[in-house]
Amino acid sequence: MTFSCINTAHPSPRSPRLLRLHQSDARAIRIELAAGLLASASSIAPKFLYDALGSRLFAAITELPEYYPTRTEAAIFRTHQNAIAAAMGKGCTLVDLGAGNCEKAASLFDALRPTRYVAIDISADYLADALDYLQFRHPALDLLGIGMDFSTAFNLPDEAGVDACVVFYPGSSIGNFTPQAAEVFLRQVRLAAKGGGLLIGVDLNKPSEILEPAYDDTLGVTAAFNRNMLTVANQLLGANFEVADFRHVAYFNRVESRIEMHLEALRDVSICWPDAAAVSSQVSTQESVRQFRAGERIHTENSYKYTPESFAALMRRAGYTRITKWTDADEWFGVFWADG
Ligand SMILES: C[S@@+](CC[C@H](N)C(=O)[O-])C[C@H]1O[C@@H](n2cnc3c(N)ncnc32)[C@H](O)[C@@H]1O
């Protein structure tokens, strides 16, 4: 799966509309980042992995031999596309959550023939490029991009003008939520779909010998993806992280059934930034400071792993009743469809 730039010698017939609902409140973002860093167990939310560079690094991760989720999920879509299309019906409005480069949804267009595609992502500039390219390849398709953060609550903005729709949530991004938060989120998704359905990809439990390299590859691309978060924090918060002072750590926490990613300080460092509550970092006179001892970690991502049964049970708790699942032969990954 490769994302290449649009050839400007052949511009797309029209540029898809992009609603930018994200980053309108820079102060709230600074306060959120500062609160996570200042906590005794320091953390940065995984959504901050995805600036334009982070999105490109993630696309590179999906090409790595160790990163089985993307190709396993794609193989499930390929193998079962007729059954998936039969379950979903053709001609839907497809709402893609965390669309990234939009390639996964695009791979289903032939089978699903959506009348409208609504792509939602926090990484709005990257999404804009992806949608331009998609419109070039599908000139007749009605496309809408929405740059927004759905980590705290999900509802489709009125501007999306969407009635019943199919929500597409691939890539096991649901694993970034705790199971309790995932249940709340999926309940919101079910309401937002207004009687439509949900097609969701979920990573399944497997030995840590397979899981851990997928999040700590030999080339160090995932390490770069994780450490790039420090440059994002520098940009958004005005902090003074030196990327070289932190190393990437990823391991499977068997008790919680989740991969954890952290950034570990290699030496004692003192990180400071202008008071996050100030209206603008330029006018702030106060500084916040967080000392990290060598070996101290910033928790940056969880990726929960489910069994087919435990994820179906979570969907039922979120209110879904009719659930169909497809997996690969090894049950490494699951695709679930629910329309009621
Ligand atoms: C793991 S990637 C998956 C990308 C693509 N859907 C796939 O399956 O390959 C997660 C995507 O969700 C987006 N994302 C992460 N947190 C988000 C949030 N809180 N709100 C909106 N989009 C988010 C990221 O920018 C990224 O494109």
Ligand as a Chemical Component Dictionary entry (heavy atoms), coordinates in Angstrom:
data_LIG
# 
_chem_comp.id                   LIG 
_chem_comp.type                 NON-POLYMER 
_chem_comp.pdbx_formal_charge   0 
_chem_comp.three_letter_code    LIG 
# 
loop_
_chem_comp_atom.comp_id 
_chem_comp_atom.atom_id 
_chem_comp_atom.alt_atom_id 
_chem_comp_atom.type_symbol 
_chem_comp_atom.charge 
_chem_comp_atom.model_Cartn_x 
_chem_comp_atom.model_Cartn_y 
_chem_comp_atom.model_Cartn_z 
_chem_comp_atom.pdbx_ordinal 
LIG C1  C1  C 0  -3.517 3.612  13.406 1  
LIG S1  S1  S 1  -3.836 4.895  12.246 2  
LIG C2  C2  C 0  -4.981 4.075  11.142 3  
LIG C3  C3  C 0  -5.022 4.692  9.771  4  
LIG C4  C4  C 0  -5.888 3.938  8.765  5  
LIG N1  N1  N 0  -7.305 4.026  9.100  6  
LIG C5  C5  C 0  -5.483 2.491  8.738  7  
LIG O1  O1  O 0  -6.255 1.658  9.217  8  
LIG O2  O2  O -1 -4.394 2.203  8.245  9  
LIG C6  C6  C 0  -4.896 5.930  13.184 10 
LIG C7  C7  C 0  -5.492 7.094  12.404 11 
LIG O3  O3  O 0  -6.432 7.768  13.244 12 
LIG C8  C8  C 0  -6.127 9.147  13.308 13 
LIG N2  N2  N 0  -6.430 9.576  14.676 14 
LIG C9  C9  C 0  -5.753 9.230  15.799 15 
LIG N3  N3  N 0  -6.330 9.777  16.880 16 
LIG C10 C10 C 0  -7.405 10.481 16.422 17 
LIG C11 C11 C 0  -8.397 11.283 17.058 18 
LIG N4  N4  N 0  -8.405 11.436 18.393 19 
LIG N5  N5  N 0  -9.343 11.876 16.295 20 
LIG C12 C12 C 0  -9.325 11.716 14.941 21 
LIG N6  N6  N 0  -8.415 10.964 14.275 22 
LIG C13 C13 C 0  -7.463 10.354 15.008 23 
LIG C14 C14 C 0  -4.665 9.262  12.970 24 
LIG O4  O4  O 0  -4.332 10.521 12.435 25 
LIG C15 C15 C 0  -4.467 8.119  11.988 26 
LIG O5  O5  O 0  -4.703 8.501  10.664 27 
# 
loop_
_chem_comp_bond.comp_id 
_chem_comp_bond.atom_id_1 
_chem_comp_bond.atom_id_2 
_chem_comp_bond.value_order 
_chem_comp_bond.pdbx_ordinal 
LIG C1  S1  SING 1  
LIG S1  C2  SING 2  
LIG S1  C6  SING 3  
LIG C2  C3  SING 4  
LIG C3  C4  SING 5  
LIG C4  N1  SING 6  
LIG C4  C5  SING 7  
LIG C5  O1  DOUB 8  
LIG C5  O2  SING 9  
LIG C6  C7  SING 10 
LIG C7  O3  SING 11 
LIG C7  C15 SING 12 
LIG O3  C8  SING 13 
LIG C8  N2  SING 14 
LIG C8  C14 SING 15 
LIG N2  C9  SING 16 
LIG N2  C13 SING 17 
LIG C9  N3  DOUB 18 
LIG N3  C10 SING 19 
LIG C10 C11 SING 20 
LIG C10 C13 DOUB 21 
LIG C11 N4  SING 22 
LIG C11 N5  DOUB 23 
LIG N5  C12 SING 24 
LIG C12 N6  DOUB 25 
LIG N6  C13 SING 26 
LIG C14 O4  SING 27 
LIG C14 C15 SING 28 
LIG C15 O5  SING 29 
# 
